[in-house]
Amino acid sequence: MSVTSLSRWNGGNRDTAVANVKKAKPVLEKLGAGSVRLGQIHTGPHAGQWVTAVTYPDWETLGKAQQALASDATYQKVLADAGAVGPLADRAIIVGIDL
């Protein structure tokens, strides 16, 4: 059962969004993330916004990562840089179902 944290961000251009996620990716992977993805929404009311998807193998790994990220200077800098470009609009946690 995987757990995915989806975050939707307002604003920012492609180069800035990619650069921010590239900085965050090694930190997230070191803390157990199985995948780190970035995408841009192209349809609907949120068109133009960016989405990050970070997948963890289970709730325990997600919880430990969140605790560590709260005090990780590199990650906090990335969040500050991303927030300066455009604020976090939404976050959702999705629990996968193995079929």
Residue pairs with C-beta under 8 A, 6 or more apart in sequence:
1 58
1 95
1 96
1 97
1 98
2 34
2 55
2 56
2 57
2 58
2 95
2 96
3 55
3 56
3 57
3 58
3 59
3 61
3 62
3 93
3 94
3 95
3 96
4 53
4 54
4 55
4 56
4 93
4 94
4 95
4 96
5 52
5 53
5 54
5 55
5 56
5 62
5 91
5 92
5 93
6 51
6 52
6 53
6 91
6 92
6 93
6 94
7 51
7 52
7 54
7 88
7 90
7 91
8 41
8 46
8 49
8 50
8 51
8 88
8 89
8 90
8 91
9 17
9 49
9 50
9 51
9 52
9 82
9 85
9 86
9 87
9 88
9 89
10 49
10 86
10 87
10 88
10 89
11 49
11 85
11 86
11 87
12 20
12 50
12 82
12 85
12 86
14 40
16 85
17 38
17 40
17 50
17 82
17 85
18 38
20 78
20 81
20 82
20 85
21 36
21 38
21 52
23 74
23 77
23 78
23 81
24 36
24 75
24 78
25 36
27 69
27 72
27 74
27 75
27 78
28 36
28 54
28 65
28 69
28 75
29 36
31 61
31 64
31 65
31 68
31 69
32 56
32 57
32 61
32 62
32 64
32 65
33 54
33 55
33 56
33 65
34 55
34 56
34 57
35 53
35 54
35 55
36 52
36 53
36 54
36 55
37 52
37 53
37 54
38 50
38 51
38 52
38 53
39 50
39 51
39 53
40 48
40 49
40 50
40 51
41 47
41 48
41 49
41 50
41 51
46 89
49 86
49 89
50 86
55 96
56 62
56 65
62 93
69 75
69 76
82 88
